[in-house]
Amino acid sequence: MIGYVCKYTPVEIIEAFGEKPVRLDPGYKSYEHAEALIHSNMCSFAKGVLENIIENNIEEVVLTACCDSIKRLYDVLKDKVKFIHLLDLPRKKGPLAIDLFYNEIIEFIEAYQAFKNKNFAEENLLKILESKSFNKDKQSTESIAILGARLKDDVIEKITNSCTAKVINFTCTGEQRVFNIEAKDNLLKSYAESLLNFTPCMRMAEDRSKLINKEFKGIIYNTIKFCDFYSYEYAELKSKADLPLLKVETDYNDSNSGQILTRIDAFLESTGIKKMEKQKTKKGYFVGVDSGSTSTNVVIIDENKDIISYSIIPTGPKALESAFKAFEIALKNAGLQERDITSIVATGYGRVSIPFADRIVTEITCHGKGAFFVDNAIRTVIDIGGQDSKVIRLDDSGNVIDFVMNDKCSAGTGRFLEVMARTLGISIEEMAKVQREVKENITITSMCTVFAESEVISLIAQNKDQRDIIHALNKSIASKAISLVDRIGRKGKYMMTGGVAKNQGVVYAIESRLGEKLIIPFEPQIIGALGAALISLEGK
Amino acid sequence: MDTVKIYTNIIKDNMNRPEKVNKLINFGLTAAYYYVSFFKDKRIPKSLHYLNKYSIKSIKDSLANPQNSAWVNLFAPSEFLIAMDIKPLFIEAYSSFMSGFFIEDYLIDTAESRGMSNTLCSYHKTFIGASELNILKKPKFMMTTSMICDANIPTFKYLSKKHGVPLYIIDIPYKYSKDSVVYVKKQLLEVAEKLEEVFNRKLDIDKLREVVKTENKIRALMKEYLNYAGEKRFIPTMTFEMYMLFASHVFIGSKEVLHFYEMLVEDIKRAPERSGKSIFFIHLLPIFEKNFKDYFNFSDKFHIAGSDLNYDFVDEIDENDPFKGIAEKLILNSFNGEINRKVARIKELIEKIKPDGIIQFCHLGCKQSMGGTFIIKNLASEVGIPFLYLDGDCVDKRNNQEGQNRTRLEAFLEML
């Protein structure tokens, strides 16, 4: 087998040698071997591939000079695998570029022939290319596009299975390797040209705007941490805002795919192409369970949408037990039995592990629903919970039309405040009381919880007033929230939900950055569960 | 509150008025120019003082006259611009100045709020932020090479689309061959054509030859300078080693840069003999990082012995066929191609300069640089010179963990 990563790799040459080309996937949660060989701030994809090669003892690797990270991956691997070859890859397409790439392919063939002591037969290549000949694909009327950096196959599969539209995959993993070789007299040159004619990736000089079809129902835009190429195109698409657009950011290992799938599901829900089971509206009592990372909240409503009872309990180590407990408390408060309940909708991080739920819906849709129900003038919901923060944009009918979530780190979330309260040696409730600075307007520069903590420790060491430090921390949370708001644009009225909305200092800091009052619901922690209960009632 | 802080606050308060910010930045640059002209620091050699003024002036000139200006990157072949009297503005320099004005945080946050990745190089994000806020007036042309830095093509494509300004991307192959020279030469001919069309003036080939001739003279002087760099203590602050990039890259080939190098060689001859410990830098110097400023600027104990980026090409360019010559220069840059090329250049330089230590400041987001850190570390241990790498940001000061870096830097310097 020969490992490769880039779609421009002459895979068919490898096959013509009778070898098996294997597209290398990282798929590792640790970079133990990789980080001993390459700087930890490199792209997680390149590190993951390096880890894979070392861990699985892959002996033959073919790379292209596609990006800085892969070029350095080559440098690092050079004396560590038995065969490694780097093909230079032009960024343009003209005849001279084709000549260059053709020479690169010849060089690769010669190098591999010498390494394997095996001859290359052009007729093998021709057969392979003919078997992959071009076949025009029928355009489906309704489609959704995935653009950006490569996305794991299983995520693509999940998207395909959970939506009603056709999924068009424009990432490099989606390239259908089809060829239409006309000039058979110079097969290798035609092959080089065909490869350069693949859907251009961002490192190419060619304009990619032709990929965007106005008829798309939406675009899922994937970016990988430390791979900065695609953020430009995302920024450009975002500024046009003529198509529903979802940005997902992964580090290409599967540890956070739960969060990613939440976003994707919510996006499919908001663009109306999510596969849904039809529900009949029934009478009785309806329950929403929001299983969050910090608290589990349950709301029970009746058929008139009146809140009968609710409960909020901390999510313990076992999300399921907490969900049962919160449900029981809410039932008890309402004076109801489980048999009185018509249907239950679960939401939040733990939503998939709640067996008594009839349906699961993402917390994004639920928060939007709940917030709009409480006040139908709300157009922006700022939800800051224990482990994530999100901003949701609603249209005039209360539908979610856009949203952004924080990156996977805890900066700007409730957890950030908890860590800081611990560092300051006070309770989170005491911390919540501080609104303004008393002596000095301090700014915490680090966004990262860990680094901000060391900054707080040095501020304590400098004998700064505790209230000024708390004020600085509130400003830090506000600044993160405002940057999320700015990513989807400002539009009032604003509602703040989630546990952090109970912190007056943070609310005040956000309001002063926003220049507008925030609507704080009577119980900001149950808005997601309320939304879930409403969806349970309405069946949609 | 110091003057710079007041100035920074005025700019930040006016960010929604791009025209005013543009004027404030021009004012800041003019003030800086006159400040260095009238308040000469006696510790700074004449040549570096001249370079300081020249660098500020070059930024000022291109900003003041956008219609005769082109946005470029550090590695773009500016020889054509110099020969046609077009003022280049290289984005890395502009971003450094904005960091000097303490407004990089605002510009970076703007770029990120528009969707730019937070791990993207801050030189690029700062420039994009300024462009998004329209505080940069659009130039007449943009030109970038694909080499060394992945961000160049997308940044320039983004800027060109946003402003509707023509862009020429020069694709530089990774490997050197006869064909790759032909490939680049053809593109350089196209660049020249495009420049003639956009600026509506002819490129005089003799003038281009003259520029290349000057460039060759400069490279000869650079080599002469390097002969003394191992014995003398010369560069007083990190900023000057970075200012040298104006002379070794974008403005190389200009008469002023030739004059600078002539003075530089004279100055280094007169400089005091080396004392204390000397540090050679890989890639960039963190000119705004407090620990480094404390330890290296105007220090008797530790001094800056140079950086490899200023010597990424040291050969002669073919004066008869400048298009071919420049194509070769671009492909053979020591930062282009396999890391072995860069390692070999560093080896040559440290053999000449004989530093006591080597530091690589891994600028966040720069994969080509940090990706080679461990290989350069191996080279340092082969030649027996202590090596330190530190992570941080040369532009966005918020990304510098001063406490952690201080311990590491101090331990390293103690080790020397």
Interface residues (C-beta under 8 A of the other chain):
Chain A: L37 I38 H39 N41 M42 C43 A46 A65 C67 D68 S69 K71 R72 L73 Y74 D75 V76 L86 D88 P90 R91 K92 L96 A97 D99 L100 N103 M202 R203 A205 D207 T223 K225 F226 C227 D228 F229 Y230 S231 Y232 E233 Y234 A235 E236 K238 S239 K247 D407 T445 S446 M447 F451 S454 S458 S483 D486 R487
Chain B: D109 E112 S113 R114 G115 M116 S117 N118 T119 L120 C121 S146 C149 D150 A151 I153 P154 T155 K157 Y158 K161 I169 D171 P173 Y174 K175 S177 D179 S180 V182 Y183 K186 E338 I339 N340 C362 L364 G365 K367 Q368 M370 G371 G372 T373 F374 I375 Y389 D391 K397 R398 Q401 G403
